[in-house]
Amino acid sequence: MEIGCAGVIDRGDEVRADWDLVGTVLGFDACHFPNHYNILISVPEPLTGPQLGLAPEVEVRFGQRVQVPHPPGNHPTPRG
């Protein structure tokens, strides 16, 4: 993929292709630097690009994982 708009990608960010969740960012690999930079994606089951419906011009987005708040009165108890 080619990134057309600069930003910050962080571990744990969601990766979506055509709005479908692909996985989350696991980390980064610079083994081919400075030609390109690999973004490692954690997925429940390895799939190929065609299995994911990936093709040229498919929009890929990175975004913060949505945090689901704890219901009122059900917060984790701090350890101390």
N, C-alpha and C positions, 0 to 999 in steps of 0.2 A: 504494500500500500504506500501511497505517497501522502504525506501530511501537508495540507494546504493552509492550515491556520495554527500558529504557534500556541503552545500552552504547556502545562505541567502534567505529566502522567506519573502516578504514584502507585506503589504496591497496594493491592486491594481494590483498585479502581475497576469498575465494570467495563467489559468490552462488548459492544453491541454491533451487529452487522444488520443493516436494514431494520433496526430497532429490536431485533431478536437478540437475547442475551447469549453470548458465546462462552464467556467465562470471566475470570478476574485476573488482573495483572499480578503475576507471581514475582517477577523480577526483570533484570536486564542483562544482556550479554554483549560485550563489545569486541568479540573475537574477530570481527571483520572491520572494525573501526580503522580508518576514518571513512571507508566507503559506505557503510551503513551500520545501523545499530539494531540489535534484535530485542524485541519485547516478548518475554516469556509469559504465556497465558496458562493459568490453571483451569482445567476442565474436569468434569466428573468422568467423562469417557472420551478418549482421543477420537477425533473425526477428521476426515479429509475436507478440503475446501469444497468440492462438489457436494459432499454430504451435508455441509452447512449452507449450501446454496450460494457460495461465494463465486463471484465472477467479476470481470473488469467493470468498473464504475459503481460497484456496490458500496454504499456509504458505510464506513466503519467509524464508530464513535467511542471515545473513552470518557467516563464520568465517574464521579464519586458514588460509591455504593450507598444506597438509601438505608439509613439507620432507622430501624423501627423502635420507637420509644417504648419504655416499659409502662404498663398500665399504672395509674395512680395507686400508691400503697404497695406496689409489688416491685420495689427497687431492690437490687442485690444488697445484701448486708455487708458493709465494709469489714474487713478483717483487721484486727489490730491487736 
